Amino acid sequence: MSKIAIGKPVPDIELPATGDQTIKLSDFRGKPVILYFYPKASTPGCTQEGLDFTAAINKFRRQSAVILGASRDSIKAQENFKQKQGFPFDLLSDRDELLCKAFDVIQLKSMYGKQVLGIERSTFLIDEKGRLRKEWRKIKVKGHAEEVLQALKDLRSGTNS
């Protein structure tokens, strides 16, 4: 599978999602998609990131955008995370790392002095035609949702096309 690249179509991988559904990115053609990857459900940074996207959900919806969160957590963990935090968007369970590998977010990280493979916090802006328009890697959560929203507005207004 080839790596993703700005301006190129993103892979159309089908995954289980919250709400007892199966989702693939092509389900949202005609709308921009914000796909964000986080390391682990119900951890402080991942919770804050989801809450920041939640706080701005109406602004994203005004831009006709769909937000999807993804991690390697089980669908049960994703359901619990979504319900507990009241996220108004779906979470994807990528247990087999198909989407993670396609977007190249599995990276060697240092955790408690050990080298482990884990998800590097990353976000991708996909346009209405399913093409990658912008990517953020090694994200710092604070201010990130607003940065993504601005990039989305720029894309929608044609200043970032």
Buried (B, 14 or more C-beta within 10 A) or exposed (E): EEEBEEEEBBBEBBBBBBEEEEBBBBBBEEEBBBBBBBBBBBEEBBBBBBBBBBEBBEBBEEBEBBBBBBBBBEBEBBBBBBEEBEBEBBBBBBEEEBBBBBBEBBBEEEEEEEEEEBBBBBBBBBBBEBBBBBBBBEBEBEEBBEBBBEBBBBBBEEEBE
